[in-house]
Amino acid sequence: MSPVLGELLSRSQAILLDFDGPVCSIFGGYPAPMVAAELLNLVESRGVDLTDDIRDEADPMEVLRWSATLGKPELLREVEDGLCRAELLAAQSAIPAPYGREVIVAARDAGRPVAIVSNNSAGAIDAYLVKHRLAGHIAYIAGRAYTQPERMKPNPEPLWRAATAIDVEPAGCVLVGDSLFDIEGAQAAGVPVIAYANKPPKIERFTNASADVVITSMGDIALALLALNGR
């Protein structure tokens, strides 16, 4: 275990977790490219011509962001609602992240409230947590703001929202995330960040982005939290 990781967690008063990655792979059983294609089909069926830069987009979140640029509020709501429905369905077949559950339980045992800060919808996050008997361990869910994709990470707003909800200053929290958006959002919010490189290419990418510490297993966090709890 990295001494930096241990020191960072010992100073923390709360743990903020990104959802898709550190907690689970939400689209593990309902692939994200399929969801993105369905949303693009919806947009196209409403008479909107798809541009070359969005036609083959495989990330449903990017389809949502693009939909917000069309100047069609009703269509944006349709896309948002379609994505929320897809996420709720995906939550039922989501694949738990290795040691994600252990991190949540160990954080609570170590006296650190846990909040989820995610670009996914709060309803889908809650559905997953209930299914996996984790809802009682989570103090707050800062999910995607409805039809306002500009408020998704890397915007720091959801991190500030979570910190306020659990009554901890941003600097007293630590975010665990697996994307550059997580790192950028945390840095903008004044929140220390543990970058979870769940794929080898991310290690250099996250190091170059100046994450406070880079890990390759959520198990490292679980062990560090257990040490804080005297186990």
PyMOL CGO cylinders between C-alpha atoms (Angstrom):
from pymol import cmd
from pymol.cgo import CYLINDER

trace = [
    CYLINDER, 0.00, 0.00, 0.00, 1.27, 3.46, -0.88, 0.3, 1, 1, 1, 1, 1, 1,
    CYLINDER, 1.27, 3.46, -0.88, 2.21, 5.64, 2.12, 0.3, 1, 1, 1, 1, 1, 1,
    CYLINDER, 2.21, 5.64, 2.12, 0.64, 8.55, 0.24, 0.3, 1, 1, 1, 1, 1, 1,
    CYLINDER, 0.64, 8.55, 0.24, -2.66, 6.69, 0.04, 0.3, 1, 1, 1, 1, 1, 1,
    CYLINDER, -2.66, 6.69, 0.04, -2.60, 5.90, 3.74, 0.3, 1, 1, 1, 1, 1, 1,
    CYLINDER, -2.60, 5.90, 3.74, -1.82, 9.51, 4.65, 0.3, 1, 1, 1, 1, 1, 1,
    CYLINDER, -1.82, 9.51, 4.65, -4.53, 10.85, 2.33, 0.3, 1, 1, 1, 1, 1, 1,
    CYLINDER, -4.53, 10.85, 2.33, -7.19, 8.59, 3.84, 0.3, 1, 1, 1, 1, 1, 1,
    CYLINDER, -7.19, 8.59, 3.84, -6.06, 9.25, 7.42, 0.3, 1, 1, 1, 1, 1, 1,
    CYLINDER, -6.06, 9.25, 7.42, -6.63, 12.99, 6.85, 0.3, 1, 1, 1, 1, 1, 1,
    CYLINDER, -6.63, 12.99, 6.85, -10.00, 12.45, 5.20, 0.3, 1, 1, 1, 1, 1, 1,
    CYLINDER, -10.00, 12.45, 5.20, -13.31, 13.02, 6.94, 0.3, 1, 1, 1, 1, 1, 1,
    CYLINDER, -13.31, 13.02, 6.94, -15.49, 11.58, 4.16, 0.3, 1, 1, 1, 1, 1, 1,
    CYLINDER, -15.49, 11.58, 4.16, -15.17, 9.43, 1.06, 0.3, 1, 1, 1, 1, 1, 1,
    CYLINDER, -15.17, 9.43, 1.06, -16.73, 10.47, -2.24, 0.3, 1, 1, 1, 1, 1, 1,
    CYLINDER, -16.73, 10.47, -2.24, -17.03, 7.64, -4.77, 0.3, 1, 1, 1, 1, 1, 1,
    CYLINDER, -17.03, 7.64, -4.77, -17.63, 7.85, -8.46, 0.3, 1, 1, 1, 1, 1, 1,
    CYLINDER, -17.63, 7.85, -8.46, -20.18, 5.15, -9.31, 0.3, 1, 1, 1, 1, 1, 1,
    CYLINDER, -20.18, 5.15, -9.31, -19.39, 3.65, -12.71, 0.3, 1, 1, 1, 1, 1, 1,
    CYLINDER, -19.39, 3.65, -12.71, -15.91, 2.21, -12.18, 0.3, 1, 1, 1, 1, 1, 1,
    CYLINDER, -15.91, 2.21, -12.18, -15.12, 2.29, -8.44, 0.3, 1, 1, 1, 1, 1, 1,
    CYLINDER, -15.12, 2.29, -8.44, -18.46, 0.80, -7.35, 0.3, 1, 1, 1, 1, 1, 1,
    CYLINDER, -18.46, 0.80, -7.35, -19.55, -1.18, -10.40, 0.3, 1, 1, 1, 1, 1, 1,
    CYLINDER, -19.55, -1.18, -10.40, -19.59, -1.40, -14.17, 0.3, 1, 1, 1, 1, 1, 1,
    CYLINDER, -19.59, -1.40, -14.17, -23.14, -0.17, -14.64, 0.3, 1, 1, 1, 1, 1, 1,
    CYLINDER, -23.14, -0.17, -14.64, -23.23, -1.07, -18.31, 0.3, 1, 1, 1, 1, 1, 1,
    CYLINDER, -23.23, -1.07, -18.31, -21.53, -4.42, -17.74, 0.3, 1, 1, 1, 1, 1, 1,
    CYLINDER, -21.53, -4.42, -17.74, -24.62, -6.37, -18.81, 0.3, 1, 1, 1, 1, 1, 1,
    CYLINDER, -24.62, -6.37, -18.81, -26.24, -3.74, -21.03, 0.3, 1, 1, 1, 1, 1, 1,
    CYLINDER, -26.24, -3.74, -21.03, -23.35, -2.31, -23.06, 0.3, 1, 1, 1, 1, 1, 1,
    CYLINDER, -23.35, -2.31, -23.06, -22.94, 1.46, -23.21, 0.3, 1, 1, 1, 1, 1, 1,
    CYLINDER, -22.94, 1.46, -23.21, -22.53, 1.47, -27.03, 0.3, 1, 1, 1, 1, 1, 1,
    CYLINDER, -22.53, 1.47, -27.03, -25.96, -0.17, -27.32, 0.3, 1, 1, 1, 1, 1, 1,
    CYLINDER, -25.96, -0.17, -27.32, -27.52, 2.50, -25.09, 0.3, 1, 1, 1, 1, 1, 1,
    CYLINDER, -27.52, 2.50, -25.09, -25.78, 5.25, -27.07, 0.3, 1, 1, 1, 1, 1, 1,
    CYLINDER, -25.78, 5.25, -27.07, -27.06, 3.81, -30.34, 0.3, 1, 1, 1, 1, 1, 1,
    CYLINDER, -27.06, 3.81, -30.34, -30.61, 3.67, -29.00, 0.3, 1, 1, 1, 1, 1, 1,
    CYLINDER, -30.61, 3.67, -29.00, -30.44, 7.31, -27.93, 0.3, 1, 1, 1, 1, 1, 1,
    CYLINDER, -30.44, 7.31, -27.93, -29.04, 8.36, -31.31, 0.3, 1, 1, 1, 1, 1, 1,
    CYLINDER, -29.04, 8.36, -31.31, -31.83, 6.46, -33.04, 0.3, 1, 1, 1, 1, 1, 1,
    CYLINDER, -31.83, 6.46, -33.04, -34.31, 8.37, -30.91, 0.3, 1, 1, 1, 1, 1, 1,
    CYLINDER, -34.31, 8.37, -30.91, -32.76, 11.70, -31.89, 0.3, 1, 1, 1, 1, 1, 1,
    CYLINDER, -32.76, 11.70, -31.89, -32.71, 10.77, -35.56, 0.3, 1, 1, 1, 1, 1, 1,
    CYLINDER, -32.71, 10.77, -35.56, -36.35, 9.64, -35.41, 0.3, 1, 1, 1, 1, 1, 1,
    CYLINDER, -36.35, 9.64, -35.41, -37.26, 13.17, -34.34, 0.3, 1, 1, 1, 1, 1, 1,
    CYLINDER, -37.26, 13.17, -34.34, -35.92, 14.56, -37.59, 0.3, 1, 1, 1, 1, 1, 1,
    CYLINDER, -35.92, 14.56, -37.59, -32.47, 15.60, -36.42, 0.3, 1, 1, 1, 1, 1, 1,
    CYLINDER, -32.47, 15.60, -36.42, -29.56, 14.87, -38.76, 0.3, 1, 1, 1, 1, 1, 1,
    CYLINDER, -29.56, 14.87, -38.76, -26.65, 13.25, -36.96, 0.3, 1, 1, 1, 1, 1, 1,
    CYLINDER, -26.65, 13.25, -36.96, -23.30, 14.92, -37.49, 0.3, 1, 1, 1, 1, 1, 1,
    CYLINDER, -23.30, 14.92, -37.49, -20.24, 12.84, -38.35, 0.3, 1, 1, 1, 1, 1, 1,
    CYLINDER, -20.24, 12.84, -38.35, -18.70, 13.49, -34.93, 0.3, 1, 1, 1, 1, 1, 1,
    CYLINDER, -18.70, 13.49, -34.93, -21.68, 12.02, -33.05, 0.3, 1, 1, 1, 1, 1, 1,
    CYLINDER, -21.68, 12.02, -33.05, -22.95, 9.31, -35.42, 0.3, 1, 1, 1, 1, 1, 1,
    CYLINDER, -22.95, 9.31, -35.42, -20.63, 6.61, -34.04, 0.3, 1, 1, 1, 1, 1, 1,
    CYLINDER, -20.63, 6.61, -34.04, -20.49, 7.85, -30.43, 0.3, 1, 1, 1, 1, 1, 1,
    CYLINDER, -20.49, 7.85, -30.43, -20.37, 4.92, -28.03, 0.3, 1, 1, 1, 1, 1, 1,
    CYLINDER, -20.37, 4.92, -28.03, -20.77, 6.85, -24.76, 0.3, 1, 1, 1, 1, 1, 1,
    CYLINDER, -20.77, 6.85, -24.76, -24.39, 7.62, -23.85, 0.3, 1, 1, 1, 1, 1, 1,
    CYLINDER, -24.39, 7.62, -23.85, -23.26, 10.50, -21.63, 0.3, 1, 1, 1, 1, 1, 1,
    CYLINDER, -23.26, 10.50, -21.63, -21.68, 12.18, -24.64, 0.3, 1, 1, 1, 1, 1, 1,
    CYLINDER, -21.68, 12.18, -24.64, -24.90, 11.69, -26.60, 0.3, 1, 1, 1, 1, 1, 1,
    CYLINDER, -24.90, 11.69, -26.60, -26.73, 13.48, -23.79, 0.3, 1, 1, 1, 1, 1, 1,
    CYLINDER, -26.73, 13.48, -23.79, -24.21, 16.33, -23.80, 0.3, 1, 1, 1, 1, 1, 1,
    CYLINDER, -24.21, 16.33, -23.80, -24.57, 16.66, -27.57, 0.3, 1, 1, 1, 1, 1, 1,
    CYLINDER, -24.57, 16.66, -27.57, -28.36, 16.64, -27.34, 0.3, 1, 1, 1, 1, 1, 1,
    CYLINDER, -28.36, 16.64, -27.34, -28.17, 19.67, -25.07, 0.3, 1, 1, 1, 1, 1, 1,
    CYLINDER, -28.17, 19.67, -25.07, -26.46, 21.65, -27.84, 0.3, 1, 1, 1, 1, 1, 1,
    CYLINDER, -26.46, 21.65, -27.84, -29.36, 21.22, -30.28, 0.3, 1, 1, 1, 1, 1, 1,
    CYLINDER, -29.36, 21.22, -30.28, -31.54, 23.91, -28.75, 0.3, 1, 1, 1, 1, 1, 1,
    CYLINDER, -31.54, 23.91, -28.75, -34.50, 21.53, -28.49, 0.3, 1, 1, 1, 1, 1, 1,
    CYLINDER, -34.50, 21.53, -28.49, -35.58, 21.30, -24.81, 0.3, 1, 1, 1, 1, 1, 1,
    CYLINDER, -35.58, 21.30, -24.81, -38.32, 18.73, -25.46, 0.3, 1, 1, 1, 1, 1, 1,
    CYLINDER, -38.32, 18.73, -25.46, -35.92, 16.45, -27.32, 0.3, 1, 1, 1, 1, 1, 1,
    CYLINDER, -35.92, 16.45, -27.32, -33.34, 16.85, -24.56, 0.3, 1, 1, 1, 1, 1, 1,
    CYLINDER, -33.34, 16.85, -24.56, -35.96, 15.68, -22.06, 0.3, 1, 1, 1, 1, 1, 1,
    CYLINDER, -35.96, 15.68, -22.06, -36.72, 12.68, -24.26, 0.3, 1, 1, 1, 1, 1, 1,
    CYLINDER, -36.72, 12.68, -24.26, -33.04, 11.76, -24.43, 0.3, 1, 1, 1, 1, 1, 1,
    CYLINDER, -33.04, 11.76, -24.43, -32.62, 12.26, -20.69, 0.3, 1, 1, 1, 1, 1, 1,
    CYLINDER, -32.62, 12.26, -20.69, -35.66, 10.13, -19.94, 0.3, 1, 1, 1, 1, 1, 1,
    CYLINDER, -35.66, 10.13, -19.94, -34.44, 7.45, -22.35, 0.3, 1, 1, 1, 1, 1, 1,
    CYLINDER, -34.44, 7.45, -22.35, -31.04, 7.40, -20.69, 0.3, 1, 1, 1, 1, 1, 1,
    CYLINDER, -31.04, 7.40, -20.69, -32.59, 7.21, -17.22, 0.3, 1, 1, 1, 1, 1, 1,
    CYLINDER, -32.59, 7.21, -17.22, -34.70, 4.23, -18.28, 0.3, 1, 1, 1, 1, 1, 1,
    CYLINDER, -34.70, 4.23, -18.28, -31.67, 2.51, -19.80, 0.3, 1, 1, 1, 1, 1, 1,
    CYLINDER, -31.67, 2.51, -19.80, -29.61, 3.12, -16.65, 0.3, 1, 1, 1, 1, 1, 1,
    CYLINDER, -29.61, 3.12, -16.65, -32.34, 1.66, -14.45, 0.3, 1, 1, 1, 1, 1, 1,
    CYLINDER, -32.34, 1.66, -14.45, -32.37, -1.44, -16.63, 0.3, 1, 1, 1, 1, 1, 1,
    CYLINDER, -32.37, -1.44, -16.63, -28.57, -1.58, -16.68, 0.3, 1, 1, 1, 1, 1, 1,
    CYLINDER, -28.57, -1.58, -16.68, -28.43, -1.36, -12.89, 0.3, 1, 1, 1, 1, 1, 1,
    CYLINDER, -28.43, -1.36, -12.89, -30.06, -4.78, -12.66, 0.3, 1, 1, 1, 1, 1, 1,
    CYLINDER, -30.06, -4.78, -12.66, -27.20, -6.44, -14.57, 0.3, 1, 1, 1, 1, 1, 1,
    CYLINDER, -27.20, -6.44, -14.57, -24.37, -4.15, -13.46, 0.3, 1, 1, 1, 1, 1, 1,
    CYLINDER, -24.37, -4.15, -13.46, -21.14, -5.94, -12.52, 0.3, 1, 1, 1, 1, 1, 1,
    CYLINDER, -21.14, -5.94, -12.52, -19.77, -5.07, -9.06, 0.3, 1, 1, 1, 1, 1, 1,
    CYLINDER, -19.77, -5.07, -9.06, -16.26, -3.64, -9.06, 0.3, 1, 1, 1, 1, 1, 1,
    CYLINDER, -16.26, -3.64, -9.06, -13.68, -5.81, -7.29, 0.3, 1, 1, 1, 1, 1, 1,
    CYLINDER, -13.68, -5.81, -7.29, -13.43, -4.57, -3.68, 0.3, 1, 1, 1, 1, 1, 1,
    CYLINDER, -13.43, -4.57, -3.68, -15.96, -1.79, -4.28, 0.3, 1, 1, 1, 1, 1, 1,
    CYLINDER, -15.96, -1.79, -4.28, -18.26, -3.16, -1.60, 0.3, 1, 1, 1, 1, 1, 1,
    CYLINDER, -18.26, -3.16, -1.60, -15.35, -3.64, 0.80, 0.3, 1, 1, 1, 1, 1, 1,
    CYLINDER, -15.35, -3.64, 0.80, -14.33, -0.01, 0.40, 0.3, 1, 1, 1, 1, 1, 1,
    CYLINDER, -14.33, -0.01, 0.40, -17.83, 1.22, 1.21, 0.3, 1, 1, 1, 1, 1, 1,
    CYLINDER, -17.83, 1.22, 1.21, -18.15, -0.97, 4.30, 0.3, 1, 1, 1, 1, 1, 1,
    CYLINDER, -18.15, -0.97, 4.30, -14.61, -0.24, 5.52, 0.3, 1, 1, 1, 1, 1, 1,
    CYLINDER, -14.61, -0.24, 5.52, -15.16, 3.51, 5.12, 0.3, 1, 1, 1, 1, 1, 1,
    CYLINDER, -15.16, 3.51, 5.12, -18.26, 3.40, 7.26, 0.3, 1, 1, 1, 1, 1, 1,
    CYLINDER, -18.26, 3.40, 7.26, -16.45, 1.27, 9.86, 0.3, 1, 1, 1, 1, 1, 1,
    CYLINDER, -16.45, 1.27, 9.86, -13.64, 3.82, 9.90, 0.3, 1, 1, 1, 1, 1, 1,
    CYLINDER, -13.64, 3.82, 9.90, -16.10, 6.63, 10.63, 0.3, 1, 1, 1, 1, 1, 1,
    CYLINDER, -16.10, 6.63, 10.63, -16.03, 8.15, 7.15, 0.3, 1, 1, 1, 1, 1, 1,
    CYLINDER, -16.03, 8.15, 7.15, -19.44, 8.87, 5.62, 0.3, 1, 1, 1, 1, 1, 1,
    CYLINDER, -19.44, 8.87, 5.62, -19.63, 7.74, 2.01, 0.3, 1, 1, 1, 1, 1, 1,
    CYLINDER, -19.63, 7.74, 2.01, -21.33, 9.73, -0.76, 0.3, 1, 1, 1, 1, 1, 1,
    CYLINDER, -21.33, 9.73, -0.76, -21.70, 8.75, -4.41, 0.3, 1, 1, 1, 1, 1, 1,
    CYLINDER, -21.70, 8.75, -4.41, -20.83, 11.51, -6.90, 0.3, 1, 1, 1, 1, 1, 1,
    CYLINDER, -20.83, 11.51, -6.90, -21.70, 10.39, -10.38, 0.3, 1, 1, 1, 1, 1, 1,
    CYLINDER, -21.70, 10.39, -10.38, -22.72, 11.40, -13.88, 0.3, 1, 1, 1, 1, 1, 1,
    CYLINDER, -22.72, 11.40, -13.88, -25.22, 8.54, -13.76, 0.3, 1, 1, 1, 1, 1, 1,
    CYLINDER, -25.22, 8.54, -13.76, -28.79, 9.14, -12.65, 0.3, 1, 1, 1, 1, 1, 1,
    CYLINDER, -28.79, 9.14, -12.65, -29.54, 8.97, -8.94, 0.3, 1, 1, 1, 1, 1, 1,
    CYLINDER, -29.54, 8.97, -8.94, -32.41, 6.53, -9.56, 0.3, 1, 1, 1, 1, 1, 1,
    CYLINDER, -32.41, 6.53, -9.56, -30.13, 3.98, -11.21, 0.3, 1, 1, 1, 1, 1, 1,
    CYLINDER, -30.13, 3.98, -11.21, -27.50, 4.36, -8.50, 0.3, 1, 1, 1, 1, 1, 1,
    CYLINDER, -27.50, 4.36, -8.50, -30.08, 3.83, -5.78, 0.3, 1, 1, 1, 1, 1, 1,
    CYLINDER, -30.08, 3.83, -5.78, -31.47, 0.79, -7.60, 0.3, 1, 1, 1, 1, 1, 1,
    CYLINDER, -31.47, 0.79, -7.60, -28.02, -0.80, -7.71, 0.3, 1, 1, 1, 1, 1, 1,
    CYLINDER, -28.02, -0.80, -7.71, -27.32, -0.02, -4.05, 0.3, 1, 1, 1, 1, 1, 1,
    CYLINDER, -27.32, -0.02, -4.05, -30.64, -1.51, -2.96, 0.3, 1, 1, 1, 1, 1, 1,
    CYLINDER, -30.64, -1.51, -2.96, -30.11, -4.64, -5.07, 0.3, 1, 1, 1, 1, 1, 1,
    CYLINDER, -30.11, -4.64, -5.07, -26.68, -5.18, -3.53, 0.3, 1, 1, 1, 1, 1, 1,
    CYLINDER, -26.68, -5.18, -3.53, -27.70, -4.27, 0.03, 0.3, 1, 1, 1, 1, 1, 1,
    CYLINDER, -27.70, -4.27, 0.03, -25.47, -1.20, 0.15, 0.3, 1, 1, 1, 1, 1, 1,
    CYLINDER, -25.47, -1.20, 0.15, -28.04, 1.59, 0.38, 0.3, 1, 1, 1, 1, 1, 1,
    CYLINDER, -28.04, 1.59, 0.38, -27.78, 1.80, 4.16, 0.3, 1, 1, 1, 1, 1, 1,
    CYLINDER, -27.78, 1.80, 4.16, -24.05, 2.46, 3.91, 0.3, 1, 1, 1, 1, 1, 1,
    CYLINDER, -24.05, 2.46, 3.91, -24.39, 5.53, 1.67, 0.3, 1, 1, 1, 1, 1, 1,
    CYLINDER, -24.39, 5.53, 1.67, -24.96, 8.95, 3.21, 0.3, 1, 1, 1, 1, 1, 1,
    CYLINDER, -24.96, 8.95, 3.21, -25.84, 10.81, 0.01, 0.3, 1, 1, 1, 1, 1, 1,
    CYLINDER, -25.84, 10.81, 0.01, -26.14, 10.34, -3.76, 0.3, 1, 1, 1, 1, 1, 1,
    CYLINDER, -26.14, 10.34, -3.76, -25.16, 13.26, -6.00, 0.3, 1, 1, 1, 1, 1, 1,
    CYLINDER, -25.16, 13.26, -6.00, -26.43, 12.00, -9.33, 0.3, 1, 1, 1, 1, 1, 1,
    CYLINDER, -26.43, 12.00, -9.33, -26.79, 13.66, -12.71, 0.3, 1, 1, 1, 1, 1, 1,
    CYLINDER, -26.79, 13.66, -12.71, -28.83, 16.86, -12.72, 0.3, 1, 1, 1, 1, 1, 1,
    CYLINDER, -28.83, 16.86, -12.72, -31.92, 16.28, -14.88, 0.3, 1, 1, 1, 1, 1, 1,
    CYLINDER, -31.92, 16.28, -14.88, -31.54, 17.72, -18.41, 0.3, 1, 1, 1, 1, 1, 1,
    CYLINDER, -31.54, 17.72, -18.41, -28.51, 19.72, -17.29, 0.3, 1, 1, 1, 1, 1, 1,
    CYLINDER, -28.51, 19.72, -17.29, -25.52, 17.76, -18.59, 0.3, 1, 1, 1, 1, 1, 1,
    CYLINDER, -25.52, 17.76, -18.59, -23.38, 20.88, -18.24, 0.3, 1, 1, 1, 1, 1, 1,
    CYLINDER, -23.38, 20.88, -18.24, -23.49, 20.23, -14.47, 0.3, 1, 1, 1, 1, 1, 1,
    CYLINDER, -23.49, 20.23, -14.47, -21.93, 16.76, -14.84, 0.3, 1, 1, 1, 1, 1, 1,
    CYLINDER, -21.93, 16.76, -14.84, -18.29, 16.24, -13.93, 0.3, 1, 1, 1, 1, 1, 1,
    CYLINDER, -18.29, 16.24, -13.93, -15.81, 17.75, -14.73, 0.3, 1, 1, 1, 1, 1, 1,
    CYLINDER, -15.81, 17.75, -14.73, -18.05, 20.52, -13.38, 0.3, 1, 1, 1, 1, 1, 1,
    CYLINDER, -18.05, 20.52, -13.38, -17.23, 20.63, -9.65, 0.3, 1, 1, 1, 1, 1, 1,
    CYLINDER, -17.23, 20.63, -9.65, -20.89, 21.30, -8.71, 0.3, 1, 1, 1, 1, 1, 1,
    CYLINDER, -20.89, 21.30, -8.71, -21.85, 17.68, -7.83, 0.3, 1, 1, 1, 1, 1, 1,
    CYLINDER, -21.85, 17.68, -7.83, -18.81, 17.37, -5.58, 0.3, 1, 1, 1, 1, 1, 1,
    CYLINDER, -18.81, 17.37, -5.58, -19.73, 20.57, -3.75, 0.3, 1, 1, 1, 1, 1, 1,
    CYLINDER, -19.73, 20.57, -3.75, -23.33, 19.33, -3.54, 0.3, 1, 1, 1, 1, 1, 1,
    CYLINDER, -23.33, 19.33, -3.54, -22.22, 16.09, -1.91, 0.3, 1, 1, 1, 1, 1, 1,
    CYLINDER, -22.22, 16.09, -1.91, -19.82, 17.80, 0.50, 0.3, 1, 1, 1, 1, 1, 1,
    CYLINDER, -19.82, 17.80, 0.50, -22.56, 20.19, 1.59, 0.3, 1, 1, 1, 1, 1, 1,
    CYLINDER, -22.56, 20.19, 1.59, -25.05, 17.37, 2.06, 0.3, 1, 1, 1, 1, 1, 1,
    CYLINDER, -25.05, 17.37, 2.06, -22.74, 15.43, 4.39, 0.3, 1, 1, 1, 1, 1, 1,
    CYLINDER, -22.74, 15.43, 4.39, -21.54, 18.64, 6.12, 0.3, 1, 1, 1, 1, 1, 1,
    CYLINDER, -21.54, 18.64, 6.12, -17.84, 18.20, 5.33, 0.3, 1, 1, 1, 1, 1, 1,
    CYLINDER, -17.84, 18.20, 5.33, -15.65, 20.84, 3.70, 0.3, 1, 1, 1, 1, 1, 1,
    CYLINDER, -15.65, 20.84, 3.70, -14.45, 19.84, 0.21, 0.3, 1, 1, 1, 1, 1, 1,
    CYLINDER, -14.45, 19.84, 0.21, -10.84, 19.74, 1.38, 0.3, 1, 1, 1, 1, 1, 1,
    CYLINDER, -10.84, 19.74, 1.38, -11.87, 17.26, 4.08, 0.3, 1, 1, 1, 1, 1, 1,
    CYLINDER, -11.87, 17.26, 4.08, -13.25, 14.83, 1.51, 0.3, 1, 1, 1, 1, 1, 1,
    CYLINDER, -13.25, 14.83, 1.51, -11.42, 12.57, -0.91, 0.3, 1, 1, 1, 1, 1, 1,
    CYLINDER, -11.42, 12.57, -0.91, -12.82, 11.48, -4.26, 0.3, 1, 1, 1, 1, 1, 1,
    CYLINDER, -12.82, 11.48, -4.26, -12.17, 8.07, -5.76, 0.3, 1, 1, 1, 1, 1, 1,
    CYLINDER, -12.17, 8.07, -5.76, -12.70, 8.20, -9.52, 0.3, 1, 1, 1, 1, 1, 1,
    CYLINDER, -12.70, 8.20, -9.52, -11.60, 6.39, -12.65, 0.3, 1, 1, 1, 1, 1, 1,
    CYLINDER, -11.60, 6.39, -12.65, -11.66, 9.13, -15.30, 0.3, 1, 1, 1, 1, 1, 1,
    CYLINDER, -11.66, 9.13, -15.30, -9.98, 12.38, -16.22, 0.3, 1, 1, 1, 1, 1, 1,
    CYLINDER, -9.98, 12.38, -16.22, -13.34, 14.08, -15.64, 0.3, 1, 1, 1, 1, 1, 1,
    CYLINDER, -13.34, 14.08, -15.64, -13.18, 12.88, -12.03, 0.3, 1, 1, 1, 1, 1, 1,
    CYLINDER, -13.18, 12.88, -12.03, -9.68, 14.28, -11.59, 0.3, 1, 1, 1, 1, 1, 1,
    CYLINDER, -9.68, 14.28, -11.59, -10.51, 17.60, -13.23, 0.3, 1, 1, 1, 1, 1, 1,
    CYLINDER, -10.51, 17.60, -13.23, -13.74, 17.98, -11.27, 0.3, 1, 1, 1, 1, 1, 1,
    CYLINDER, -13.74, 17.98, -11.27, -12.07, 17.16, -7.96, 0.3, 1, 1, 1, 1, 1, 1,
    CYLINDER, -12.07, 17.16, -7.96, -9.23, 19.58, -8.58, 0.3, 1, 1, 1, 1, 1, 1,
    CYLINDER, -9.23, 19.58, -8.58, -11.70, 22.34, -9.48, 0.3, 1, 1, 1, 1, 1, 1,
    CYLINDER, -11.70, 22.34, -9.48, -13.71, 21.59, -6.33, 0.3, 1, 1, 1, 1, 1, 1,
    CYLINDER, -13.71, 21.59, -6.33, -10.68, 21.58, -4.05, 0.3, 1, 1, 1, 1, 1, 1,
    CYLINDER, -10.68, 21.58, -4.05, -11.12, 17.88, -3.25, 0.3, 1, 1, 1, 1, 1, 1,
    CYLINDER, -11.12, 17.88, -3.25, -8.11, 15.52, -3.07, 0.3, 1, 1, 1, 1, 1, 1,
    CYLINDER, -8.11, 15.52, -3.07, -8.45, 12.71, -5.59, 0.3, 1, 1, 1, 1, 1, 1,
    CYLINDER, -8.45, 12.71, -5.59, -7.50, 9.05, -5.68, 0.3, 1, 1, 1, 1, 1, 1,
    CYLINDER, -7.50, 9.05, -5.68, -7.41, 7.97, -9.32, 0.3, 1, 1, 1, 1, 1, 1,
    CYLINDER, -7.41, 7.97, -9.32, -8.44, 4.36, -9.87, 0.3, 1, 1, 1, 1, 1, 1,
    CYLINDER, -8.44, 4.36, -9.87, -6.62, 3.11, -12.97, 0.3, 1, 1, 1, 1, 1, 1,
    CYLINDER, -6.62, 3.11, -12.97, -8.74, 0.07, -13.73, 0.3, 1, 1, 1, 1, 1, 1,
    CYLINDER, -8.74, 0.07, -13.73, -7.08, -0.22, -17.15, 0.3, 1, 1, 1, 1, 1, 1,
    CYLINDER, -7.08, -0.22, -17.15, -3.28, -0.10, -17.67, 0.3, 1, 1, 1, 1, 1, 1,
    CYLINDER, -3.28, -0.10, -17.67, -3.27, 2.89, -20.09, 0.3, 1, 1, 1, 1, 1, 1,
    CYLINDER, -3.27, 2.89, -20.09, -4.88, 5.01, -17.41, 0.3, 1, 1, 1, 1, 1, 1,
    CYLINDER, -4.88, 5.01, -17.41, -1.88, 4.85, -15.09, 0.3, 1, 1, 1, 1, 1, 1,
    CYLINDER, -1.88, 4.85, -15.09, 0.28, 7.27, -17.07, 0.3, 1, 1, 1, 1, 1, 1,
    CYLINDER, 0.28, 7.27, -17.07, -2.74, 9.37, -18.04, 0.3, 1, 1, 1, 1, 1, 1,
    CYLINDER, -2.74, 9.37, -18.04, -3.80, 9.88, -14.41, 0.3, 1, 1, 1, 1, 1, 1,
    CYLINDER, -3.80, 9.88, -14.41, -0.24, 10.48, -13.24, 0.3, 1, 1, 1, 1, 1, 1,
    CYLINDER, -0.24, 10.48, -13.24, 0.18, 13.18, -15.87, 0.3, 1, 1, 1, 1, 1, 1,
    CYLINDER, 0.18, 13.18, -15.87, -3.11, 14.73, -14.73, 0.3, 1, 1, 1, 1, 1, 1,
    CYLINDER, -3.11, 14.73, -14.73, -1.57, 15.20, -11.25, 0.3, 1, 1, 1, 1, 1, 1,
    CYLINDER, -1.57, 15.20, -11.25, -3.93, 12.96, -9.29, 0.3, 1, 1, 1, 1, 1, 1,
    CYLINDER, -3.93, 12.96, -9.29, -2.93, 12.91, -5.63, 0.3, 1, 1, 1, 1, 1, 1,
    CYLINDER, -2.93, 12.91, -5.63, -2.37, 9.18, -5.85, 0.3, 1, 1, 1, 1, 1, 1,
    CYLINDER, -2.37, 9.18, -5.85, -2.97, 6.52, -8.53, 0.3, 1, 1, 1, 1, 1, 1,
    CYLINDER, -2.97, 6.52, -8.53, -4.08, 3.01, -7.61, 0.3, 1, 1, 1, 1, 1, 1,
    CYLINDER, -4.08, 3.01, -7.61, -4.79, -0.08, -9.71, 0.3, 1, 1, 1, 1, 1, 1,
    CYLINDER, -4.79, -0.08, -9.71, -7.01, -1.92, -7.20, 0.3, 1, 1, 1, 1, 1, 1,
    CYLINDER, -7.01, -1.92, -7.20, -9.85, -0.75, -4.98, 0.3, 1, 1, 1, 1, 1, 1,
    CYLINDER, -9.85, -0.75, -4.98, -8.47, -3.32, -2.56, 0.3, 1, 1, 1, 1, 1, 1,
    CYLINDER, -8.47, -3.32, -2.56, -5.68, -0.88, -1.69, 0.3, 1, 1, 1, 1, 1, 1,
    CYLINDER, -5.68, -0.88, -1.69, -8.25, 1.59, -0.37, 0.3, 1, 1, 1, 1, 1, 1,
    CYLINDER, -8.25, 1.59, -0.37, -10.09, -1.12, 1.56, 0.3, 1, 1, 1, 1, 1, 1,
    CYLINDER, -10.09, -1.12, 1.56, -6.86, -2.22, 3.25, 0.3, 1, 1, 1, 1, 1, 1,
    CYLINDER, -6.86, -2.22, 3.25, -5.90, 1.35, 4.12, 0.3, 1, 1, 1, 1, 1, 1,
    CYLINDER, -5.90, 1.35, 4.12, -9.32, 2.00, 5.64, 0.3, 1, 1, 1, 1, 1, 1,
    CYLINDER, -9.32, 2.00, 5.64, -9.18, -1.23, 7.62, 0.3, 1, 1, 1, 1, 1, 1,
    CYLINDER, -9.18, -1.23, 7.62, -5.83, -0.13, 9.01, 0.3, 1, 1, 1, 1, 1, 1,
    CYLINDER, -5.83, -0.13, 9.01, -7.41, 3.12, 10.15, 0.3, 1, 1, 1, 1, 1, 1,
    CYLINDER, -7.41, 3.12, 10.15, -10.04, 1.08, 11.94, 0.3, 1, 1, 1, 1, 1, 1,
    CYLINDER, -10.04, 1.08, 11.94, -7.35, -0.92, 13.74, 0.3, 1, 1, 1, 1, 1, 1,
    CYLINDER, -7.35, -0.92, 13.74, -7.93, -4.19, 11.90, 0.3, 1, 1, 1, 1, 1, 1,
]
cmd.load_cgo(trace, "trace")
